[in-house]
Amino acid sequence: MSKKIKYAYCKACKQEVDKAVRKPLDTMQKIAWGIGIVGTLGIAAVVYGIYLSNRPKIHCPTCFTKLEYSDKPFVKPKKERKDMTPKERVLDKAGIKEEEPEKILKSKKKPETKKRKKEEILEEKKKICPYCGETLDDEYATCPFCQVPLKS
């Protein structure tokens, strides 16, 4: 017998889950089980153990919402920020793609028009913090978001 592989996805966390967990008991449920165990002189402890072992593991370990199961894998994000270098994280947060040196040289050779000059002036005014990646409208001595000195 071969087991079917099932993939679990949490809609709240928006990610695939490897190991599902049981939903933890509420406070009222714990109190009721405690009173039942004490009231029956420990006999309910056996029933409680059976109850805990038969509860299905169908909840997300971080947010405890019910998981959605499928036979096909869910789409994963293409690249997480944990795998990126610091420079790539800043550029990704700012929404800028790193250009190749050849493309930069080709873009400078094109004749400039008034429209392009205005765009370049607007781009120059918007600075990006090299540490946190936030866009800065004015020139600051320190970044207002991460408090890192920008000017030396």
C-alpha positions as CSV (number, residue, x, y, z in Angstrom):
1,M,0.0,0.0,0.0
2,S,1.3,3.4,-0.9
3,K,0.3,6.5,0.9
4,K,-1.0,9.4,-1.0
5,I,1.0,12.5,-0.4
6,K,-1.1,15.3,0.8
7,Y,0.0,19.0,0.8
8,A,-1.3,21.3,3.5
9,Y,-1.8,25.1,3.0
10,C,-2.7,27.7,5.6
11,K,-4.8,30.5,4.1
12,A,-4.1,32.8,7.0
13,C,-0.3,32.5,6.9
14,K,-0.4,32.1,3.1
15,Q,2.3,29.3,3.1
16,E,2.6,25.6,2.9
17,V,2.8,23.7,6.2
18,D,5.0,20.7,6.7
19,K,3.6,19.4,10.0
20,A,0.1,20.0,11.2
21,V,-0.8,20.2,14.9
22,R,-3.8,19.7,17.1
23,K,-5.7,22.8,18.1
24,P,-4.9,23.5,21.8
25,L,-7.7,23.2,24.4
26,D,-9.5,26.3,25.5
27,T,-9.4,27.3,29.2
28,M,-13.0,26.2,29.8
29,Q,-12.2,22.8,28.3
30,K,-9.2,22.4,30.5
31,I,-11.2,23.3,33.6
32,A,-14.0,20.9,32.7
33,W,-11.5,18.0,32.1
34,G,-9.7,18.8,35.4
35,I,-13.0,18.8,37.4
36,G,-14.0,15.5,35.6
37,I,-10.7,13.9,36.5
38,V,-10.8,14.9,40.1
39,G,-14.5,14.1,40.5
40,T,-14.1,10.6,39.2
41,L,-10.9,9.9,41.2
42,G,-8.7,9.7,38.1
43,I,-10.9,7.4,36.0
44,A,-11.6,10.3,33.6
45,A,-7.8,10.6,33.0
46,V,-7.9,7.4,30.9
47,V,-10.8,8.8,28.8
48,Y,-8.9,12.1,28.5
49,G,-5.8,10.3,27.2
50,I,-7.9,8.5,24.6
51,Y,-9.6,11.8,23.7
52,L,-6.2,13.5,23.1
53,S,-4.7,10.7,21.1
54,N,-7.7,10.6,18.7
55,R,-7.9,14.3,17.9
56,P,-6.8,14.9,14.3
57,K,-3.9,17.1,13.4
58,I,-5.4,19.5,11.0
59,H,-4.3,23.0,12.2
60,C,-1.5,25.4,11.4
61,P,1.2,25.4,14.0
62,T,1.5,29.3,14.0
63,C,-2.1,30.6,13.8
64,F,-4.2,27.4,14.6
65,T,-6.5,27.8,11.7
66,K,-7.8,24.8,9.8
67,L,-5.5,23.7,6.9
68,E,-6.6,23.2,3.3
69,Y,-5.3,19.9,1.9
70,S,-4.6,18.9,-1.7
71,D,-2.9,16.2,-3.7
72,K,-1.0,18.7,-5.8
73,P,1.6,21.0,-4.2
74,F,0.7,24.7,-3.7
75,V,2.6,27.5,-5.4
76,K,5.5,28.7,-3.3
77,P,6.9,32.2,-3.5
78,K,9.8,32.4,-5.9
79,K,12.4,33.8,-3.5
80,E,12.2,34.5,0.2
81,R,14.1,37.4,1.7
82,K,16.0,35.1,4.0
83,D,17.9,33.6,1.1
84,M,18.9,37.0,-0.3
85,T,22.0,39.1,0.3
86,P,21.6,42.3,2.2
87,K,21.8,44.4,-1.0
88,E,19.2,42.2,-2.7
89,R,16.8,42.5,0.3
90,V,17.1,46.3,0.1
91,L,16.5,46.4,-3.6
92,D,13.6,43.9,-3.4
93,K,12.0,46.0,-0.6
94,A,12.3,49.1,-2.7
95,G,11.0,47.4,-5.8
96,I,14.1,48.0,-7.9
97,K,15.7,45.4,-10.1
98,E,19.5,45.5,-10.3
99,E,20.6,46.3,-13.8
100,E,23.6,44.8,-15.6
101,P,26.6,47.2,-16.2
102,E,26.0,46.9,-20.0
103,K,22.4,48.1,-19.7
104,I,23.5,51.1,-17.6
105,L,26.1,52.1,-20.2
106,K,23.5,51.8,-23.1
107,S,20.9,53.8,-21.2
108,K,23.4,56.7,-20.8
109,K,24.2,56.9,-24.5
110,K,20.6,57.7,-25.5
111,P,19.9,61.4,-26.2
112,E,18.2,63.2,-23.4
113,T,14.9,64.9,-23.8
114,K,13.1,67.3,-21.6
115,K,10.8,64.5,-20.4
116,R,13.7,62.3,-19.5
117,K,15.5,65.1,-17.6
118,K,12.4,65.7,-15.5
119,E,12.1,61.9,-14.7
120,E,15.8,61.8,-13.7
121,I,15.4,64.9,-11.5
122,L,12.4,63.1,-9.8
123,E,14.4,59.9,-9.4
124,E,17.4,61.8,-7.9
125,K,15.1,63.4,-5.3
126,K,13.9,60.0,-4.1
127,K,16.7,58.4,-2.3
128,I,16.7,54.9,-0.9
129,C,18.2,54.0,2.5
130,P,20.9,51.4,1.9
131,Y,20.2,49.7,5.2
132,C,16.4,49.4,5.4
133,G,15.3,50.0,1.7
134,E,12.7,52.7,2.5
135,T,12.4,55.6,0.1
136,L,13.4,59.0,1.4
137,D,11.8,62.1,-0.2
138,D,14.4,64.6,1.2
139,E,18.0,64.3,2.1
140,Y,18.5,63.3,5.7
141,A,21.5,63.0,7.9
142,T,20.0,59.9,9.5
143,C,17.3,57.6,8.2
144,P,14.0,58.4,9.9
145,F,13.0,54.7,9.7
146,C,16.1,52.8,11.0
147,Q,18.0,55.7,12.6
148,V,21.3,54.9,10.7
149,P,23.5,57.8,9.8
150,L,23.5,58.3,6.1
151,K,26.0,61.2,5.6
152,S,29.5,60.8,6.9
